[in-house]
Amino acid sequence: MATQETAQAPATRRNEKVGNVVSTKMQKTIVVEVEMRKAHPKYKRIVKSSKKFYAHDEQNSARVGDVVRIRETRPTSKLKRWALEEIVRRSSLGQIEDTAAAAS
């Protein structure tokens, strides 16, 4: 009566968030600010709150103002528990800075 079951672990769905890049001053690290909108429990008015997350950016590809998607990972350092998944939308600020740097 010993039947073998194929014990496959389900594909882990890691938590993802979308937010704006606030800082890129560290090497391979970006700071992403995620804005949460939630109805107040008593007054039922929409309240904005934001939280900053440190995310790992291996290629240093994200720039300040970009909208990015980050994914939860195992701890990379003391503060980093997220990794850059993709850049959803580029900032127009970064393009102006790139052209100014290329001209000089």
C-alpha positions in Angstrom: 0.0 0.0 0.0 3.0 2.3 -0.3 2.1 4.7 -3.1 4.6 7.2 -4.1 3.4 10.8 -4.3 5.2 13.3 -6.4 5.8 15.9 -3.7 6.3 19.1 -5.8 6.5 22.3 -3.9 4.1 24.9 -5.3 5.7 27.8 -7.2 6.4 30.4 -4.5 4.7 33.7 -5.3 6.9 36.4 -3.9 5.5 39.7 -2.9 5.8 42.5 -5.4 5.4 46.2 -5.1 5.5 49.2 -7.6 6.9 52.5 -6.6 9.1 55.5 -7.4 12.9 55.5 -7.2 13.9 58.1 -4.6 17.7 57.6 -4.3 20.4 55.8 -6.3 23.4 57.1 -4.3 24.5 53.7 -3.1 26.2 51.1 -5.3 23.9 48.4 -6.6 21.1 49.7 -4.3 18.1 51.8 -4.9 15.6 53.3 -2.5 12.0 52.8 -3.7 9.1 54.8 -2.1 5.8 52.9 -2.3 2.6 54.9 -1.8 -0.3 53.0 -0.1 -3.9 54.4 -0.4 -6.3 53.1 2.2 -9.7 54.1 3.5 -9.7 55.4 7.1 -11.5 52.9 9.3 -13.8 55.5 11.0 -14.1 58.4 8.5 -13.9 56.4 5.3 -11.7 59.0 3.6 -8.8 57.8 1.5 -5.5 58.4 3.3 -2.1 58.2 1.6 0.8 56.7 3.4 4.2 55.9 2.0 7.1 53.5 2.9 10.6 53.3 1.7 12.2 50.0 0.6 15.9 49.3 -0.1 16.2 47.1 -3.3 19.1 45.4 -5.0 19.9 46.8 -8.5 22.7 44.6 -10.0 23.3 46.7 -13.1 22.7 50.1 -11.5 20.1 50.6 -14.3 17.4 52.5 -12.4 17.5 56.3 -12.1 15.8 58.7 -9.8 12.2 59.3 -10.7 11.7 55.9 -12.5 8.7 53.8 -11.7 9.9 50.3 -10.9 8.6 46.9 -9.8 10.5 45.3 -6.9 10.2 41.7 -5.7 10.8 40.3 -2.2 13.9 38.2 -1.8 16.0 36.7 0.9 18.0 39.3 2.9 20.9 40.7 0.9 22.1 43.0 3.6 21.0 44.6 6.9 18.3 46.7 5.2 17.9 45.1 1.7 15.1 42.5 1.4 13.9 43.4 -2.1 15.4 43.1 -5.7 14.6 45.2 -8.8 12.3 43.2 -11.0 11.8 45.6 -13.9 11.6 49.3 -14.8 8.0 50.0 -15.6 8.4 53.6 -16.8 11.6 55.7 -17.3 11.8 59.2 -15.9 12.1 62.2 -18.2 14.5 63.7 -15.7 17.1 61.0 -16.3 17.1 61.6 -20.0 17.9 65.3 -19.6 20.8 64.5 -17.2 22.2 61.9 -19.7 22.2 64.4 -22.6 23.8 67.1 -20.4 26.6 64.6 -19.3 27.2 63.5 -22.9 27.5 67.2 -24.0 30.2 68.0 -21.5 
